[in-house]
Amino acid sequence: MTAKLTAKANAKLSRLADEVDQARSLIDLTMQRISECHVAMRNMSEDADPDRWAALEAEVERLDGRRQTEQARHACLARQVARLRSWLDSLPVGIELADVPVVEWHRDESDDLQECVEIVRIEIEQILSTRKSVANSVPPVEDLYIQADRHVEALAKQGAPSIKVENGQLSVQYVSGWSGAAYEAVATMAWLCADQLVDALHARIDELRADELRRGLIVMHPNDRKRKLADLDHRIRTLELEEEHYIVQAEGNGIAIARREKASPAAVLGVAVLGKREIAA
C-alpha cells in the first residue's frame, strides 16, 4: 500500500497513524486516573471525609468528560487513517502518485486559521451543491428529439419486409431475430406510421421535460456538462488543498482542527493521482 506513496506523503500518513496511537494512550491514561479515584473512594468512608469524597467525585466526573472527548477524537483520527489506507488500497495497479506543489495559501478575509478553514469549507459546499445540479442536468430537448427520430428510423428499417418475386410469385419476408411479438408489432408500426410514432415520442419527451423543469433540473448539453464537471472538480481539489494547508499550519501552532469526514485523501496526503499520459511524460 504505502509503496504507492511518495516519501513525503508516506511520512505524513505515518505521522497521522502516530496521532491515533497517541490519542489511544491518552484515553488509557485517563481511564487509569479514573480507576485510581474509584479505588481511593472504595478505601474510604464518605462520612469520615465528606470533602475528600466530594473532590474525588468531582474529579471522576471531570475525567469522564475528558475521556469522552478523547474517545471521540481517537475515533475521528482512526477513521481518518482508515479512509486514507482504504483509498490507497482502492487505487488501480500501476497508478503513480506525485507530491503536489507547495502553495502558501492566504485569505484576505481573515488571518485566523480556524476561520480560514470555515470559509474554505463553505465554498466547497457551495461548489458541491452546484456540481450536484450539473451532474443531474438533462440534455436539450432538441437532442432527445433527434435520438427519438433515429430510434424510429432504425425500427422502421427492421419492420420493413423484404419483397421479391420468384417464378411469378410475390415473396414477402420479415426480418427474423426479433425479441418478441411486441417488438415486432412496434417495428412494423414504425415502418407503416413513422411520422405518427415520431410525433407521439416527441409528445412524451415534452411531458418528461415539463416534469424535469418542475423539479428544478437544469438543461445542459452533454459536452458542456462534462467540461463543467471537470472545472468544478478542479476547483474542489484546489480548495481541499487550501483547507489542508490551513489545518497543518494550525497544528504547527498547537491548534487542532478536525478534518472533514469526506476530506479528499489525496488532499490530506498532498498528492495528485497521475494519469497514464502524465506517467509516460
C-alpha positions in Angstrom: 0.0 0.0 0.0 2.5 2.7 1.2 4.8 1.8 -1.7 2.5 3.9 -3.9 3.1 6.9 -1.8 5.8 9.5 -2.2 8.3 9.8 0.7 6.7 13.0 1.9 3.1 11.6 1.8 4.3 8.3 3.5 5.8 10.4 6.3 2.6 12.3 6.8 0.5 9.0 6.8 2.9 7.6 9.5 2.5 10.8 11.5 -1.3 10.6 11.3 -1.1 7.0 12.4 1.1 8.0 15.3 -1.6 10.5 16.4 -4.1 7.7 16.6 -1.8 5.8 18.9 -1.1 8.9 21.0 -4.9 9.5 21.3 -5.3 5.9 22.5 -2.6 6.4 25.1 -4.4 9.5 26.4 -7.6 7.5 26.8 -5.7 4.8 28.7 -4.1 7.3 30.9 -7.4 9.0 31.7 -9.0 5.6 32.4 -6.2 4.8 34.8 -6.7 8.0 36.7 -10.5 7.3 36.9 -9.7 3.9 38.2 -7.4 5.3 40.8 -10.1 7.7 42.0 -12.6 4.8 42.3 -10.0 2.8 44.3 -9.5 5.7 46.7 -13.2 6.1 47.1 -13.6 2.4 47.9 -10.9 2.7 50.5 -12.5 5.5 52.5 -15.8 6.4 54.0 -17.8 9.3 52.7 -18.9 10.2 56.2 -15.3 10.2 57.5 -14.1 12.7 55.0 -17.0 14.3 53.0 -14.8 17.0 51.5 -12.3 14.5 50.1 -15.1 12.3 48.8 -16.8 15.2 47.1 -13.5 16.2 45.5 -12.9 12.6 44.2 -16.5 12.6 42.8 -15.9 15.9 41.0 -12.6 14.6 39.6 -14.2 11.4 38.3 -16.9 13.5 36.6 -14.3 15.8 35.1 -12.1 12.9 33.9 -15.1 11.1 32.5 -16.0 14.1 30.4 -12.4 14.3 29.2 -12.5 10.6 28.4 -15.5 11.0 26.2 -13.8 13.9 24.4 -10.6 11.9 23.9 -12.5 8.8 22.7 -14.4 10.9 20.2 -11.1 12.4 18.9 -9.5 8.9 18.8 -12.4 7.6 16.8 -12.2 10.5 14.4 -8.4 10.1 13.9 -8.8 6.3 13.5 -11.5 6.7 10.8 -9.4 9.3 9.0 -6.3 7.0 8.8 -8.6 4.0 7.8 -10.1 6.1 5.0 -6.6 7.1 3.7 -5.5 3.5 3.7 -8.7 2.3 2.1 -8.3 4.9 -0.6 -4.7 3.8 -1.3 -5.8 0.1 -1.4 -8.5 1.0 -4.0 -6.1 2.6 -6.4 -5.6 0.5 -9.6 -2.3 -1.3 -10.1 0.3 0.8 -11.8 -1.1 4.1 -10.6 1.5 6.6 -9.6 1.2 9.5 -7.1 3.2 12.7 -7.1 3.5 15.4 -4.5 1.5 18.5 -5.3 3.5 21.8 -5.4 3.6 23.6 -2.1 1.5 26.7 -2.1 1.5 29.3 0.7 -2.3 30.0 0.8 -3.6 33.2 2.3 -7.1 34.6 2.8 -7.6 38.3 2.7 -10.8 37.9 4.6 -9.0 36.6 7.8 -5.7 35.7 9.3 -7.4 33.3 11.8 -6.7 29.8 10.6 -9.9 28.3 12.0 -11.9 31.0 10.2 -10.0 30.4 7.0 -10.9 26.7 7.2 -14.5 27.6 7.7 -14.5 29.9 4.7 -13.0 27.3 2.5 -15.5 24.7 3.7 -18.4 27.0 2.9 -17.0 27.4 -0.6 -16.5 23.7 -1.0 -20.1 23.0 0.0 -21.4 25.7 -2.4 -19.4 24.1 -5.3 -20.6 20.6 -4.4 -24.1 21.9 -4.5 -23.5 23.3 -8.0 -21.8 20.1 -9.0 -24.9 18.1 -8.0 -27.1 20.3 -10.1 -24.8 19.9 -13.1 -24.4 16.2 -12.6 -28.3 15.9 -12.6 -28.7 18.1 -15.6 -30.7 16.9 -18.6 -29.8 17.3 -22.3 -31.6 19.9 -24.5 -34.9 18.6 -25.7 -33.8 19.0 -29.3 -31.1 16.4 -28.8 -33.8 14.0 -27.4 -36.0 14.6 -30.5 -33.0 13.6 -32.7 -32.5 10.5 -30.7 -36.2 9.6 -31.0 -36.1 10.2 -34.7 -33.1 7.9 -35.1 -34.8 5.3 -32.9 -37.9 5.3 -35.1 -35.8 5.2 -38.3 -33.9 2.1 -37.0 -37.2 0.5 -36.0 -38.7 1.2 -39.4 -35.8 -0.4 -41.2 -36.3 -3.5 -39.1 -40.0 -3.6 -39.6 -39.8 -3.2 -43.4 -40.4 -6.6 -45.1 -38.2 -7.9 -47.8 -40.1 -8.3 -51.0 -39.1 -10.2 -54.1 -40.8 -12.0 -57.0 -39.8 -15.6 -57.7 -41.4 -17.6 -60.5 -44.1 -15.0 -60.8 -44.9 -15.2 -57.1 -44.6 -12.4 -54.6 -42.4 -13.4 -51.7 -42.7 -11.3 -48.5 -40.2 -12.0 -45.7 -39.9 -10.3 -42.4 -36.6 -9.9 -40.6 -36.0 -12.7 -38.2 -34.4 -12.5 -34.8 -36.9 -10.2 -33.2 -37.0 -10.3 -29.5 -40.8 -10.8 -29.2 -44.2 -10.1 -30.6 -44.4 -6.7 -29.0 -41.1 -5.6 -30.6 -42.3 -7.0 -33.9 -45.5 -5.0 -33.7 -43.7 -1.8 -32.9 -41.2 -2.2 -35.7 -44.0 -2.9 -38.2 -45.9 0.2 -36.9 -42.7 2.3 -37.3 -42.5 1.1 -40.9 -46.2 1.9 -41.6 -46.6 5.0 -39.4 -43.2 6.5 -38.8 -44.4 10.1 -38.6 -47.2 9.3 -36.1 -44.7 7.4 -33.9 -42.2 10.2 -34.0 -44.9 12.7 -33.0 -46.0 10.5 -30.2 -42.4 10.1 -28.9 -41.9 13.9 -29.1 -45.0 14.4 -27.1 -43.8 12.0 -24.4 -40.4 13.8 -24.4 -42.2 17.1 -23.9 -44.1 15.7 -20.9 -40.9 14.3 -19.4 -39.2 17.7 -19.9 -42.0 19.6 -18.3 -41.7 17.3 -15.2 -37.9 17.7 -15.1 -38.2 21.5 -15.2 -40.8 21.4 -12.4 -38.3 19.5 -10.3 -35.7 22.2 -11.0 -33.4 20.3 -13.2 -31.1 22.4 -15.4 -30.7 21.8 -19.2 -27.1 21.3 -20.4 -25.5 19.8 -23.4 -23.6 16.6 -22.5 -20.3 18.1 -23.7 -20.9 21.3 -21.7 -21.8 19.1 -18.7 -18.6 17.2 -19.0 -16.5 20.3 -19.2 -18.3 22.0 -16.3 -17.9 18.9 -14.0 -14.2 18.8 -14.8 -13.9 22.5 -13.9 -15.9 22.1 -10.7 -13.8 19.1 -9.7 -10.6 21.0 -10.3 -11.9 23.9 -8.1 -12.9 21.5 -5.3 -9.4 19.8 -5.4 -7.8 23.2 -5.2 -9.9 24.3 -2.2 -9.3 21.0 -0.4 -5.6 21.5 -0.8 -6.0 25.0 0.7 -8.1 23.6 3.5 -5.4 21.1 4.4 -2.7 23.8 4.3 -4.6 25.8 7.0 -5.1 22.6 9.1 -1.4 21.8 9.0 -0.5 25.4 9.8 -2.8 25.3 12.8 -1.3 22.1 14.0 2.1 23.7 13.9 0.7 26.5 16.1 -0.8 24.0 18.6 -4.3 24.3 17.3 -6.2 21.1 16.4 -8.8 21.4 13.6 -10.6 18.2 12.9 -10.6 17.2 9.2 -13.9 16.7 7.5 -15.3 13.1 7.3 -15.3 13.5 3.5 -12.0 15.2 3.1 -10.2 14.2 0.0 -7.5 11.5 0.8 -5.3 12.9 -1.9 -5.5 16.4 -0.5 -4.8 15.2 3.1 -1.7 13.4 1.8 -0.7 16.2 -0.5 -0.6 14.1 -3.6 -2.0 14.0 -7.1 -3.0 10.9 -9.0 -1.1 10.7 -12.3 -2.9 9.5 -15.4 -1.2 7.3 -17.9 -0.3 10.2 -20.2 1.3 12.1 -17.3 3.3 8.9 -16.2 4.5 8.4 -19.7 5.7 12.0 -20.0 
